[in-house]
Amino acid sequence: MERDSHQEGEAQVVKNCDPPSDCVPTAETLATSLSLLGNHMFPDPVEKNDSTSVDKEEHATLHQSKVTQKEQHLDAESHSNQVNKLEAEETENSEYQNNESTKSVDRDAEDAGTDNDQSESGEFVVAMLAKAKLEEQGIGVKGRSSLLLEAGTQEPAAFMSHRDEDVTADSWRQHRKHVFVLSEAGKPIYSRYGSEEALSSTMGVMMALVSFVQSGDNIIRSVYSEGHTVVFLQKGPLVLVCVSSSRQSEQQLREELLYVYYQIISMLTQASISRIFEHKKNYDLRRLLAGSEKILDGLLNLVDSDPSFLLAAVHCLPLASSLRDSISQILQKAITPNLVFSILIAKNQLLTIVQEKTVIEDTRLEPTDIHLLLNLIGASSAFQAGEIWTPICLPLFNPDCYFYAYISYLDPPECTVCLLLLSTDKEAFYAVAECKRKIEEAMVAQNSLSLIAKAQSYSVSQVGVSDLRHFMYKPFDVPDNYRQLTQFTSPEMEAPYSSEEEKMRLLDLYRYMHSRIHSTSRPLKLIYQVAERETLLAWVTSKFELYTCFSPLVTKACAITAITKLLRWIKKEEDRLFIRYPPKYSTTTNPSKSSRGGKSDQQDSTDNGFLSLL
Amino acid sequence: MALRELKVCLLGDTGVGKSSIVWRFVEDSFDPNINPTIGASFMTKTVQYQNELHKFLIWDTAGQERFRALAPMYYRGSAAAIIVYDITKEESFQTLKNWVKELRQHGPPNIVVAIAGNKCDLLDAREVPEKDAKDYADSIHAIFVETSAKNAININEVFIEISRRIPVVDAAGGISGRGFKLGRQASESRRMCC
């Protein structure tokens, strides 16, 4: 059966591989011309995704029978085509080992094969979800009218739009990306658009799909239809679902769901979520998330518009290294017991981060945790008033524990420079607030705030390569800098990418390149793509990952020269573009030791490997 | 003039207008689209009361349930607590009663309690009769006012009333928290100067 589908898919290869089907040979030619191919072979996809398309007859029939019980009105014909992409852990592993040699040959066909099946199965599920929506109409309208009543008594605020959207309207369905969070009992927890109450039966259907597949010892991963990709992610007692028409890869969408999960964890901790649901399976988690929807909304908007999430790297504010160092030193000096991280954020970008020495020796601070913090601060203007003291969990640092965060803006009323001090002691507010006063004083003395105000993102024109329109450059950690935060640098998006739509279009192109580079079935190292309105080149080596966008008429030779120039420029500017040596302090032993530690780290540092390839 | 620091915390259900009351008192402004507080927000304002300066150290707590467990941190060592409910939401008045109970059990013994029925500009949507709330407040010897942060009604009055009720000799913070000591020492030393 599986073979059949491959053969069937073979014919579809050309059709399904819509965007540049010739990117591989082109890329290889380019690589050869750079004589780089041999130097950094991308490792074989060892960790091939655990998924495979399970399109066995029995599965389909099983689904059919069970689902018809639930949704009798749907005619059987749509069921027979229904194939979900499942994780079939027991069977697939051995199969893959046997087929090792033929795997690469089959890959293309396999991809196409699943695509083919997916479209039909997707139709089915989308039909089911749509059906649920129809049934909901009654509930939906009810839910909505009550909301309207409520709104009538309060201020008819403009920002309430997403929450009381009519979930039966076409406009609701046309959103580019929906995200739903529900509990294992099928209780709605969050919906990006529309109120959760109005969507409870839709979420019920989602849960039915999840638990039905689960009952066969499988995990539902995704469903494809012509226009939509539905991705499922199960984390503990939470189920996250994304319905997207954005053409992103399943893997990217799953990463985004993971960010949503982590943001929830950052508010409640993993331990308490498991405890709550162990205790009471049908607990309504919205009780605990009430008032925090904006944080999740903000996260999803950021995920769509900020490539940091795609690259899993932090974008820091470009700043002269001397200024960054002097500000870091100010933070380094203002410490109190149990202080673990001192973070300064300016214009929603990381300016510097100073870390407790012993803590950071054990664990590394992940970009995801920084993203969640940046989103938390950006999503709520509540922080602009006074000094905030709030528990916050950094899920990748430790998903089960809270830090206590002191958050205060240093430049009211503009509120662009935000200080974030994380302590492990929940009673430490006054001591930590005292650190802020010290920092504030020192910054006034050094006139740091007005210098920070002048700092800004850079223009691609500074690189001095005429055809280069935009780029994203992410250096990889080399062993010497292992403890360093993963960062990337990127210029402002300028004309022709100044409008929101064009920005999104460029990001979508990058996302597509990224998905090809990071494809689990057939990763690529180099892609040269001539698109309609621009030419893109993506290149990943063991030292960096680079995405570049050129004007459409650039030649391949030009692009290569441009990249060489660009890498030189980055090397020259790296002290300004990156936080090179995150400083440390010690709040446990004597402070003099920590400053010495900081210096020796600086001396130890070696070349980041920026240009060693050229 | 003597300076006294008074730690005041605001408690109450989510969305009743705690932050709006503080905002009105401290900044004399009102934002209809204010965001829900996260954790707790700390602000200060100094006002003159008779021949003393009262510096209010205000802890504006988040009403969301997930921050509930943190409340003791904020009311511990407080001289006064303003418990806020929304006159258009009966439920928020029930939550208020729970807060009173919790303060009686775990709060500082001499804490001054003020009950504020906020959003009194929305008379048409009233769910909690003024008399019921007043009777309840009297029964627990609490200050009672109906307020409107939006229209600046009775906001300053709550704080003035708190100043009036605070014992003349500092007896308020019997079990003051560690952090509070700092503040109180400062105020004590100032008082000695005068």
Interface residues (C-beta under 8 A of the other chain):
Chain A: T153 E155 A157 A158 F159 M267 L268 R287 L288 L289 A290 G291 S292 K294 L376 S380 S381 A382 F383 A385 G386 E387 I388 W389 T390 P391 A405 K426 E427 A428 F429 Y430 A431 A433
Chain B: T14 G15 S19 V22 W23 V26 E27 P32 N33 I34 N35 P36 T37 I38 G39 A40 S41 F42 M43 D60 A62 G63 Q64 E65 R66 F67 L70 M73 T88 L122 D124 A125 G177 R178 G179 F180 L182 G183
